[in-house]
Every structure is written in structure tokens, then in C-alpha cells.
């Protein structure tokens, strides 16, 4: 079984600078490869392989202008070129949009290290050309595993290493015996399960609202400071602005961790009931985001993250995950008589049918979804 561990690092100031420079080299190599591919296609009408690009880069490193590349691991540029080639392959298969250049401000800071060049101890990891970096947390890795790949990335203000390992399969594949369940996702209640369990929206709790309120105040504060330091159509970033922006980054990271942790606990609790099937909706999140009144609420619910976690957790336990059709009228169909009420509005929170049934709208939808498994 392939499994990934993401462990927080605790580098010193010198190592932190080296990590940032290494991520910058990976970004530069990715953009350089994209530029070479685009230029070669415009000149010849053919694509250029990643092997030719790596040979071309090796020749460039011999020149005086590119001698600085020898200060970093060769695997960083090698994997960045592979990533650019994979991005083009996904584009031609119709799985992604046309590859774009990575921005220093917006793109993710990450780079690759070959597993043959990395060494591990109980408390440290040795990265090529950087040295031994201390783990901020220990006890995750066992001695009985075979590492396959290492990715170092920055999330917020902290650095992490993602270790992909191959370990013996210890999943419980006993046959699920409980009845199928349906899950209706929403904004008011994050998830309503067909057996009656309701999971409230974490964004409506006081802990999250206090952090969001603090974040809004800091955003207004840093905006005023930028206006105060404006000089001839450009903004000057002072030390106080950097402090406030770092605090904003810390709060955004904490918010994301709270939401992700809540979703992990929710999906794990649902899967551990071991139903024979789990039915979820195929939500049009992109269309929902076009509504300016709902886009902020929809983005905070992390619907895609819920579906992704349910997908791999059901696979580990041998549970069948069914995705209902996007146009299936789960909310408008009465769970008692099966009549479709086309007059039901989004503001109607109760399903009132002519047969006399009175039921909560979300619970009615989840019950209809559970019957799709049969």
C-alpha cells in the first residue's frame, strides 16, 4: 500500500534561506522548460522531450551565467522539467488547462529530492546541499517502510516534507454489512446523513468567527499602512507591514487546519459505520461559485475535499462510493411517495408533499440518495 506522511520541519535561519532558494530554483527550471517547449513548437511545429531539455540545461550550467545552479541539487531542476512535461501531457489529454508560468507570489513553494540522496534519523532529515534539518514532530515514521519520493514544500510560514512510502497493507477489508447511506451536502448544514446524523457547518462556530474577525481587522490595518507608505504610484513595504502580513498568513493557515481537521473527523465517523454503499451528490461547485452571494460560503465548505476524503477512505475499507447524477432531483422528490415537487424553492427548508409527508429538506434528499445504491 502506498501512503504519504507530511511532517513539519524546524529549520534554522540559514536552512530556511536555503529552502527558499531551492524552491526558487525549482520554479525557475519549470518556467524555463515551459519557455523552451513553447519556443521550440513555434519554430519547428514539434514538441521537445524532457531528455533533450535536461541535456540543454546541463550545457547551460557550464557557462558563466548559469554557474549558480551548481549550488543546488541536480534533482531539483530534473524533477521541475519532468513536472512541466507532465503538465503538457495532461493538457493534451484534456485533463487540465494550458500550462502557465509559475509566479513567485502566487505559486506553491516546493521542490523535489531524490530518495537515494536523502537520509533519515529519528529526529532529523538530511537534504542534499542543505544538510541535516530537524523534525518539529517525531514518532510518525516506523522502521518497516520503503521511501519512494520526497517533496519539500512551504505552507503558510512553515516548511514540511512529504514522504511517500510503501508499507504492508493493513486495511480492514471485511465485508460491510450495514445499510447504504446517503449524504446531502449544503451550506446551512455541512452534511446530513440519511440515518439522521447532522454535521453542522464549522464556519458558523465561534472559534472560526473570532479568527475571521481578527483577520478582517488586520486586512484593514495593512491596507491603511500601504496607503500611508505610497510613493509615486508604488507601495513601500515596511517592517510593520511584513509583521502584519505574517500574522495574516498564520491566521489563514490556522483556519484551513481547523476546517480540514473537522472534515477528516466527519468523514472518518461516517466511513467507520461500515455501510455497504455511500451515495453523494455530484455538485456543480464551479457554477455555485458564480453566485456572488454564495461564493464565499461555498469556498469555505470545501466540498471537493469532502469527496476526495470519502473516495480514498471508502477504498481502504472496501465500501462502494456512488456519485449521483448532477441533475437527480433529490431535494424535490418525496421520500414517501416518490412525487416530484417542481415548485420547491431553495428558501423552503421543509418538504411538504400532498401525501401528507412533512420532512426536513436535507434529510429528505439524503434518504433519496441512499436509495440510489439499490
URMO-V305343 format. One record per residue. N is the residue number from 1. RES is the residue in one letter. PSI is psi in degrees with one decimal (NA if undefined). NEAR is the number of other C-alpha atoms within 8 Angstrom. Layout:
{{N;RES;PSI;NEAR} {N;RES;PSI;NEAR}}
This chain:
{{1;X;135.3;6} {2;X;127.2;7} {3;X;150.1;8} {4;X;138.8;8} {5;X;130.6;11} {6;X;113.2;8} {7;X;134.9;11} {8;X;140.3;11} {9;X;157.0;13} {10;X;71.7;9} {11;X;157.1;9} {12;X;-179.1;6} {13;X;-39.8;6} {14;X;-43.6;7} {15;X;-34.7;10} {16;X;-39.6;9} {17;X;-41.1;8} {18;X;-37.5;9} {19;X;-42.2;9} {20;X;-41.1;9} {21;X;-37.6;8} {22;X;-41.6;11} {23;X;-34.8;12} {24;X;-37.1;10} {25;X;-40.7;12} {26;X;-41.0;13} {27;X;-41.7;12} {28;X;-44.0;8} {29;X;-37.6;11} {30;X;-46.9;15} {31;X;-37.1;10} {32;X;-41.8;8} {33;X;-41.7;11} {34;X;-41.7;11} {35;X;-41.8;8} {36;X;-40.2;9} {37;X;-43.7;10} {38;X;-42.9;8} {39;X;-41.2;8} {40;X;-36.4;12} {41;X;-37.9;11} {42;X;-30.6;7} {43;X;-39.5;6} {44;X;-17.1;6} {45;X;10.7;7} {46;X;160.2;6} {47;X;165.3;7} {48;X;136.3;9} {49;X;161.8;7} {50;X;-29.0;9} {51;X;-41.7;6} {52;X;-36.7;8} {53;X;-39.5;12} {54;X;-36.4;10} {55;X;-40.0;8} {56;X;-40.6;8} {57;X;-35.6;8} {58;X;-38.1;8} {59;X;-36.7;8} {60;X;-34.1;8} {61;X;-19.1;13} {62;X;-15.5;8} {63;X;163.7;8} {64;X;-30.7;6} {65;X;-20.6;6} {66;X;23.0;9} {67;X;-23.7;9} {68;X;-17.0;8} {69;X;-21.2;8} {70;X;-13.1;8} {71;X;-9.4;6} {72;X;161.2;11} {73;X;139.9;10} {74;X;-25.3;7} {75;X;-22.4;9} {76;X;-51.3;14} {77;X;-34.9;12} {78;X;-46.3;9} {79;X;-32.9;9} {80;X;-38.2;13} {81;X;-38.6;14} {82;X;-39.1;9} {83;X;-39.7;9} {84;X;-39.0;12} {85;X;-38.8;10} {86;X;-34.6;8} {87;X;-39.2;11} {88;X;-38.4;10} {89;X;-41.4;8} {90;X;-33.7;10} {91;X;-44.1;12} {92;X;-25.4;7} {93;X;-6.5;7} {94;X;17.2;7} {95;X;-11.9;7} {96;X;168.9;8} {97;X;175.1;6} {98;X;134.4;7} {99;X;139.5;9} {100;X;158.9;4} {101;X;145.9;7} {102;X;136.5;9} {103;X;143.2;6} {104;X;-31.5;7} {105;X;-34.7;4} {106;X;-30.7;6} {107;X;161.4;7} {108;X;136.2;7} {109;X;110.4;11} {110;X;159.0;10} {111;X;171.1;12} {112;X;147.1;10} {113;X;137.0;15} {114;X;140.9;9} {115;X;-20.3;9} {116;X;-19.4;5} {117;X;-5.2;8} {118;X;139.5;11} {119;X;146.5;8} {120;X;144.6;7} {121;X;-174.3;6} {122;X;-27.9;6} {123;X;-9.6;8} {124;X;163.0;10} {125;X;135.6;13} {126;X;116.2;11} {127;X;142.7;12} {128;X;132.4;10} {129;X;4.7;7} {130;X;-42.0;10} {131;X;-165.1;8} {132;X;123.2;8} {133;X;133.1;13} {134;X;141.8;10} {135;X;139.6;12} {136;X;-17.7;8} {137;X;142.5;9} {138;X;170.8;8} {139;X;5.4;6} {140;X;-35.3;7} {141;X;136.1;6} {142;X;167.9;6} {143;X;-19.5;4} {144;X;71.8;5} {145;X;159.2;8} {146;X;110.9;7} {147;X;141.0;10} {148;X;-36.4;9} {149;X;154.7;10} {150;X;129.9;13} {151;X;127.6;11} {152;X;129.5;12} {153;X;158.9;13} {154;X;129.8;11} {155;X;114.4;10} {156;X;-120.9;8} {157;X;3.1;8} {158;X;156.4;8} {159;X;144.0;11} {160;X;153.9;12} {161;X;128.0;13} {162;X;119.3;12} {163;X;115.7;12} {164;X;123.1;12} {165;X;158.3;13} {166;X;121.5;11} {167;X;161.7;10} {168;X;144.0;5} {169;X;116.5;5} {170;X;18.8;4} {171;X;153.4;6} {172;X;104.7;7} {173;X;26.7;7} {174;X;146.2;6} {175;X;123.5;6} {176;X;136.5;9} {177;X;-9.8;7} {178;X;166.3;8} {179;X;154.1;7} {180;X;152.8;12} {181;X;153.3;15} {182;X;146.2;15} {183;X;120.8;15} {184;X;119.2;14} {185;X;145.8;11} {186;X;-175.6;7} {187;X;-44.2;9} {188;X;-52.1;6} {189;X;126.4;11} {190;X;-43.1;13} {191;X;134.3;11} {192;X;119.2;15} {193;X;148.6;14} {194;X;-23.2;13} {195;X;5.4;6} {196;X;-11.8;7} {197;X;132.2;7} {198;X;129.0;9} {199;X;115.7;9} {200;X;162.0;8} {201;X;122.5;11} {202;X;-25.3;9} {203;X;-12.2;9} {204;X;0.5;7} {205;X;155.7;8} {206;X;-34.9;6} {207;X;-45.1;6} {208;X;-40.2;11} {209;X;-35.7;10} {210;X;-41.3;8} {211;X;-41.5;10} {212;X;-37.7;8} {213;X;-42.9;8} {214;X;-38.3;8} {215;X;-41.0;11} {216;X;-38.3;8} {217;X;-42.5;8} {218;X;-36.2;10} {219;X;-40.9;9} {220;X;-37.3;8} {221;X;-44.9;8} {222;X;-29.0;11} {223;X;-41.8;8} {224;X;-38.7;8} {225;X;-35.8;9} {226;X;-40.5;12} {227;X;-35.8;8} {228;X;-31.6;6} {229;X;18.7;9} {230;X;130.1;10} {231;X;108.5;7} {232;X;63.1;4} {233;X;15.6;5} {234;X;152.7;6} {235;X;134.5;9} {236;X;126.6;8} {237;X;116.3;8} {238;X;175.5;6} {239;X;-36.4;6} {240;X;-36.4;6} {241;X;-41.3;11} {242;X;-39.7;9} {243;X;-44.4;8} {244;X;-41.1;10} {245;X;-36.4;9} {246;X;-38.4;9} {247;X;-37.9;8} {248;X;-41.2;11} {249;X;-40.5;10} {250;X;-40.9;10} {251;X;-39.8;10} {252;X;-40.1;10} {253;X;-41.4;10} {254;X;-40.2;8} {255;X;-45.2;10} {256;X;-37.5;8} {257;X;-39.0;8} {258;X;-45.2;8} {259;X;-43.7;10} {260;X;-40.7;8} {261;X;-40.7;8} {262;X;-41.4;9} {263;X;-39.1;10} {264;X;-44.5;9} {265;X;-38.5;8} {266;X;-50.1;9} {267;X;-37.4;11} {268;X;-39.2;9} {269;X;-36.9;8} {270;X;-44.3;8} {271;X;-32.7;11} {272;X;-12.5;6} {273;X;-11.4;7} {274;X;56.6;11} {275;X;161.5;13} {276;X;-35.1;12} {277;X;150.7;12} {278;X;125.5;15} {279;X;127.3;16} {280;X;167.9;14} {281;X;150.9;12} {282;X;86.9;8} {283;X;141.9;5} {284;X;77.4;7} {285;X;-37.5;8} {286;X;-39.9;6} {287;X;-36.2;7} {288;X;-30.9;10} {289;X;-16.6;12} {290;X;-16.0;7} {291;X;113.4;8} {292;X;-21.8;7} {293;X;-20.6;5} {294;X;-11.7;9} {295;X;-40.9;11} {296;X;-40.9;9} {297;X;-38.5;8} {298;X;-41.1;13} {299;X;-29.6;9} {300;X;-14.4;7} {301;X;-21.2;10} {302;X;55.3;8} {303;X;-38.7;10} {304;X;-36.9;6} {305;X;-37.7;8} {306;X;-46.2;10} {307;X;-39.5;9} {308;X;-42.9;8} {309;X;-40.2;10} {310;X;-33.8;11} {311;X;-51.1;9} {312;X;-26.2;8} {313;X;-35.1;10} {314;X;-33.3;12} {315;X;-39.0;9} {316;X;-29.4;10} {317;X;4.7;11} {318;X;26.4;11} {319;X;140.0;13} {320;X;125.9;9} {321;X;120.7;11} {322;X;130.9;9} {323;X;115.2;8} {324;X;154.2;11} {325;X;145.6;7} {326;X;-30.8;8} {327;X;12.4;4} {328;X;123.2;6} {329;X;70.2;7} {330;X;-34.6;10} {331;X;-32.0;10} {332;X;-8.1;11} {333;X;129.1;13} {334;X;129.8;14} {335;X;-11.2;9} {336;X;-50.4;5} {337;X;-13.2;6} {338;X;8.6;7} {339;X;137.7;7} {340;X;123.3;8} {341;X;99.9;9} {342;X;-11.5;5} {343;X;-0.7;4} {344;X;128.4;8} {345;X;167.0;5} {346;X;-28.0;5} {347;X;-15.6;4} {348;X;111.1;8} {349;X;-6.5;8} {350;X;137.3;8} {351;X;109.3;15} {352;X;108.5;8} {353;X;158.6;10} {354;X;-20.2;5} {355;X;-4.5;5} {356;X;-1.6;6} {357;X;134.9;10} {358;X;113.0;8} {359;X;153.2;9} {360;X;139.9;9} {361;X;-46.1;11} {362;X;-39.7;10} {363;X;-39.2;13} {364;X;-41.9;16} {365;X;-40.7;14} {366;X;-36.0;16} {367;X;-42.4;14} {368;X;-37.3;12} {369;X;-38.4;17} {370;X;-30.6;14} {371;X;-14.5;9} {372;X;-25.4;8} {373;X;-31.1;10} {374;X;NA;3}}
